[in-house]
């Protein structure tokens, strides 16, 4: 037996564990993104309550920050799904 066949067999033995880890990772990424965007919304609403005249700037900064968090979360979920199905 060559070393490559031994390594492939070892990797195949851990495939179910890797799939479970990918599913858990996708869930954690979604939960983290939800918490992050919720905190951004909370901070924006508090800021608008304190300075109503700055609502335009606060809203635009909130949308940019939420989009960045969402992009990272989508990337993490796609990586987890690639691990799950490949």
RARABEL-V281868 format. One record per backbone hydrogen bond with DSSP energy under -1.0 kcal/mol. CO is the residue of the C=O (numbers start at 1). NH is the residue of the N-H. E is the energy in kcal/mol with one decimal. If there is no record, write none. Layout:
co = [CO CO]
nh = [NH NH]
e = [E E]
This chain:
co = [2 3 4 5 6 7 8 9 14 15 16 17 18 19 20 21 22 23 24 25 26 27 28 29 30 31 32 33 34 35 36 37 38 39 40 41 42 43 44 45 46 47 51 52 54 55 56 57 58 59 60 61 62 63 64 65 66 67 68 69 70 71 72 73 74 75 76 77 78 79 80 81 82]
nh = [6 7 8 9 10 11 12 13 18 19 20 21 22 23 24 25 26 27 28 29 30 31 32 33 34 35 36 37 38 39 40 41 42 43 44 45 46 47 48 49 50 51 54 55 58 59 60 61 62 63 64 65 66 67 68 69 70 71 72 73 74 75 76 77 78 79 80 81 82 83 84 85 86]
e = [-1.5 -2.2 -2.4 -2.0 -2.2 -2.3 -2.0 -1.6 -2.2 -2.2 -2.1 -2.4 -2.1 -2.0 -2.3 -2.5 -2.2 -1.9 -2.5 -2.3 -2.0 -2.4 -2.7 -2.1 -2.1 -2.4 -2.4 -2.7 -2.0 -2.3 -1.9 -2.4 -2.5 -2.5 -2.4 -2.5 -2.2 -2.2 -2.6 -2.0 -1.6 -2.7 -1.6 -1.2 -2.3 -2.4 -2.1 -2.3 -2.3 -2.3 -2.0 -2.3 -2.5 -2.2 -2.0 -2.1 -2.4 -2.2 -1.9 -2.3 -2.7 -2.1 -2.3 -2.5 -2.5 -2.3 -2.2 -2.4 -2.4 -2.1 -2.1 -2.2 -1.5]
